[in-house]
């Protein structure tokens, strides 16, 4: 069993799955456009919640929110299902494949056999598309991979019913209705306003204020927790930023690409100009990650290394605050 589906590689899994499923249904929408309309750019610091024995930091909205907001803002209908049993989950997926419906799944990363070992850990918010099935395997389009791949039936059961935070519970989703005409302009403006609201939120753990709070915490970590634990916290932060969720530099580059596309659709030259600033901020996030990795790998030659990267992060937060205020003004 194999349905008609074209695989496109993307920078981030949820954007990629959404874009690929919509393209397959006849709505040609790019990954950056999905990310921007779906207000995927976010930041939250949750010191009271531990992930891999370190404070939780997320650079994105909750799993599923990007595609849901895109659907809402473009007036599309998506069907989402979760299951209490493996048998029912398999039956529903098989039914879709029989009906020529490529299907998005939320899965755990740990049992994805096609991932390199260093990327396989307990993280349950990865997304992929199933577009076929053989006697032994499922045919997989994972947008972060260059080409299509496969999972055995047993591996598929494991990834769909992975345990822990954000347990996917066999979740599958796919578009069921797409209007002939979509109002991109209105959707873009709503998406931008939402992101500006999130990143300029008055809460101390969210958006640019959250980034500033992390900067303050980094200065305290070595004294408060000892160097070994502080290094682990930093390593986990970089992992969430650059490896698990594309969140730091990667998300800024995607958002800059979105603003360039949006400037054409809205006929707003200012968006194109400020997109360059977002690219530069993305470069600074990458520099921060490199400098932080030198510290936790004990390769930093800087005397006061923790304060130095805290300064870098504070500078990023200040620049993002100016950027999002400017962006908010550009579309008002």
C-alpha positions in Angstrom: 0.0 0.0 0.0 1.4 3.3 -1.0 -0.3 6.7 -1.4 0.7 9.6 -3.7 3.1 11.9 -1.7 6.1 14.1 -2.5 8.8 14.4 0.2 10.3 17.8 0.8 13.1 18.3 3.3 12.6 21.0 5.9 14.4 22.7 8.8 11.9 21.7 11.5 9.6 18.7 11.8 6.2 20.2 12.6 6.5 23.0 10.0 7.7 20.5 7.4 4.9 17.9 8.0 2.3 20.7 7.9 3.7 22.2 4.7 4.1 18.8 3.0 0.6 17.6 3.9 -0.9 20.9 2.6 1.1 20.8 -0.6 -0.1 17.2 -1.1 -3.7 18.5 -0.7 -3.2 21.2 -3.3 -2.3 24.2 -1.1 1.2 25.3 -2.0 2.5 26.8 1.2 6.2 27.0 2.3 7.7 25.9 5.6 8.5 29.5 6.6 4.9 30.6 5.8 3.5 27.7 8.0 5.9 28.7 10.8 5.0 32.4 10.7 1.2 32.0 10.3 1.3 29.3 13.0 3.2 31.7 15.4 5.8 29.0 16.0 8.5 31.3 17.4 8.3 31.4 21.2 10.4 31.3 24.4 9.6 30.0 27.8 11.7 29.1 30.9 10.3 26.7 33.3 12.7 26.3 36.2 10.2 24.2 38.2 10.0 21.6 35.5 13.0 19.4 34.8 13.8 17.8 31.4 16.8 15.4 31.4 17.6 16.7 34.9 17.8 20.4 33.9 15.4 23.3 33.9 13.0 23.1 31.0 13.5 25.7 28.3 11.3 25.8 25.2 11.9 27.8 22.1 8.6 26.9 20.5 4.9 26.7 21.2 3.4 23.4 22.3 3.4 20.4 19.9 0.5 20.7 17.5 -0.1 24.4 18.0 1.6 25.5 14.8 -0.6 23.4 12.5 -3.7 24.2 14.5 -3.2 27.9 14.2 -2.4 27.6 10.5 -5.7 25.7 10.1 -7.6 28.2 12.1 -6.2 31.3 10.3 -6.6 29.8 6.8 -10.0 28.3 7.5 -8.8 24.7 6.9 -10.1 21.6 8.7 -7.6 19.1 10.3 -8.6 15.9 11.9 -6.6 14.8 15.0 -7.0 11.5 16.7 -5.4 9.8 19.8 -5.8 6.2 20.8 -5.9 4.1 23.9 -4.8 1.0 22.2 -2.1 0.1 19.6 -4.6 -2.1 17.7 -7.0 0.8 17.2 -4.2 3.2 16.2 -2.9 0.8 13.6 -6.4 0.2 12.2 -7.1 3.9 11.8 -3.7 4.5 10.1 -4.3 1.5 7.8 -7.7 2.8 6.9 -6.2 6.2 5.9 -3.6 4.6 3.7 -6.3 2.5 2.0 -8.1 5.8 1.3 -5.0 7.4 -0.2 -4.5 9.8 2.8 -0.9 10.5 3.8 -1.0 10.9 7.6 1.0 13.1 10.0 2.0 11.4 13.3 3.4 12.8 16.5 6.1 10.3 17.8 8.9 9.7 20.3 12.4 10.1 18.9 14.1 7.4 21.0 13.1 4.4 18.8 13.5 6.1 15.4 16.0 3.6 14.0 17.0 5.9 11.1 18.2 8.6 13.5 21.9 8.6 14.4 22.4 7.4 18.0 23.4 10.8 19.4 20.0 12.2 18.4 17.9 9.4 19.9 16.7 10.3 23.4 13.4 10.5 25.2 11.6 13.4 23.4 8.0 12.8 22.3 7.1 15.8 20.1 8.7 14.8 16.8 6.5 14.7 13.7 6.6 12.7 10.5 4.3 11.5 7.6 3.4 7.9 6.9 2.6 7.4 3.2 2.6 3.7 2.8 2.9 0.2 4.2 4.5 -3.1 3.2 4.4 -6.5 4.9 7.3 -5.6 7.1 7.6 -1.8 7.1 5.9 1.6 7.1 7.0 4.1 4.5 8.1 7.3 6.2 8.6 10.9 5.0 10.4 12.5 7.9 10.9 16.2 6.8 14.2 16.6 8.7 15.7 13.7 6.6 17.1 14.2 3.1 15.1 11.3 1.6 12.2 9.0 2.5 12.9 6.2 4.9 11.1 3.3 6.7 10.2 1.9 10.2 9.3 -1.7 10.9 5.8 -2.3 12.3 7.2 -3.0 15.7 9.3 0.2 15.7 6.2 2.2 14.6 4.2 0.9 17.6 7.1 1.9 19.9 7.4 5.5 18.5 3.6 6.1 18.5 3.2 4.9 22.0 6.3 6.3 23.6 6.0 7.0 27.3 6.8 10.2 29.3 6.2 13.9 28.8 4.0 14.7 25.8 3.3 11.0 25.3 1.8 10.9 21.7 -0.8 8.2 22.5 -0.7 7.2 18.8 -1.7 10.7 17.7 -2.4 11.1 14.0 -3.6 14.1 12.0 -4.3 15.1 8.4 -6.2 17.8 6.5 -9.8 17.0 5.6 -11.0 20.2 4.1 -9.2 23.0 2.2 -11.1 26.0 0.8 -10.4 27.0 -2.9 -9.3 30.4 -1.8 -7.3 31.2 1.4 -6.8 34.7 2.8 -3.1 34.7 3.3 -2.9 38.4 4.1 -5.2 38.3 7.1 -3.5 35.0 8.3 0.0 36.5 8.1 -1.0 39.6 10.1 -2.7 37.5 12.8 0.4 35.2 13.0 2.8 38.2 13.4 0.6 39.9 16.0 0.5 36.7 18.0 4.3 36.2 17.9 4.9 39.8 18.9 2.4 39.4 21.8 4.2 36.3 23.0 7.7 37.6 22.7 6.8 40.9 24.4 4.6 39.3 27.1 4.8 40.9 30.6 5.5 37.6 32.3 9.0 37.1 33.7 9.4 33.5 32.2 8.0 34.2 28.7 9.5 35.8 25.6 12.3 38.3 25.8 11.8 38.6 29.6 12.3 34.8 29.9 15.5 35.1 27.9 16.7 37.8 30.3 15.8 35.7 33.3 17.9 32.7 31.9 20.8 35.1 31.4 20.6 36.1 35.1 20.3 32.4 36.1 23.4 31.4 34.1 25.5 33.8 36.1 24.4 32.0 39.3 24.6 28.4 38.2 28.3 27.6 38.8 28.2 29.0 42.4 24.8 27.6 43.2 25.1 24.1 41.7 28.8 23.5 41.1 30.6 23.5 37.8 29.5 20.0 36.8 25.8 20.6 37.2 26.1 24.1 35.7 27.7 22.5 32.6 25.0 20.0 32.4 22.3 22.7 32.5 24.1 24.6 29.8 24.5 21.5 27.6 20.8 20.8 27.9 19.9 24.4 27.0 22.0 24.1 23.8 20.5 20.7 23.0 17.0 22.1 23.2 18.1 25.2 21.2 20.0 23.6 18.3 19.4 19.9 18.2 15.9 18.9 19.5 13.8 21.8 18.4 15.9 23.9 16.0 14.8 26.7 18.3 17.6 29.2 18.6 19.3 30.3 15.4 17.4 27.9 13.2 14.0 29.4 14.1 15.2 32.9 13.6 16.4 32.1 10.1 13.0 30.4 9.3 11.2 33.5 10.7 13.4 35.9 8.6 12.4 33.8 5.5 8.8 34.1 6.5 9.0 37.9 6.8 10.6 38.1 3.3 7.7 36.1 1.9 5.2 38.1 3.9 6.6 41.4 2.6 5.7 40.3 -0.9 2.2 39.1 0.0 1.4 42.3 2.0 3.3 44.7 -0.3 5.2 45.8 2.9 8.8 46.6 2.1 9.6 47.3 5.8 9.1 43.6 6.6 11.9 42.7 4.1 14.2 45.2 5.7 13.7 44.1 9.3 14.0 40.4 8.2 17.7 41.0 7.9 17.9 42.0 11.6 16.3 38.7 12.5 18.9 36.8 10.4 21.7 38.7 12.4 20.0 37.8 15.7 19.9 34.2 14.5 23.7 34.3 13.9 24.1 35.6 17.5 22.0 32.6 18.8 24.4 30.3 16.9 27.4 32.1 18.3 26.0 31.7 21.8 25.5 28.0 21.3 29.1 27.6 20.1 30.5 29.5 23.1 28.3 27.6 25.5 29.4 24.3 24.1 33.1 25.3 24.6 32.3 25.8 28.3 30.5 22.5 28.9 33.2 20.7 27.0 35.8 22.5 29.1 37.4 24.1 26.1 36.7 27.7 26.9 39.7 29.9 27.4 37.7 32.8 28.8 38.4 33.7 32.4 34.8 34.5 33.4 33.1 32.3 30.9 29.7 32.0 32.5 29.3 35.8 32.9 30.5 36.3 29.3 27.8 34.0 27.8 25.2 35.5 30.1 26.2 38.9 28.6 25.8 37.4 25.1 22.3 36.1 26.0 21.3 39.4 27.5 22.4 41.3 24.4 20.2 38.9 22.3 17.2 39.5 24.5 17.6 43.3 24.3 17.9 43.1 20.5 14.9 40.9 20.2 12.9 43.3 22.3 13.7 46.1 20.0 13.0 43.9 17.0 9.6 42.7 18.0 8.5 46.2 19.0 9.6 47.4 15.5 7.8 44.4 13.9 4.6 45.1 15.8 4.7 48.7 14.5 5.4 47.6 10.9 2.1 45.8 10.6 -0.2 48.1 12.7 
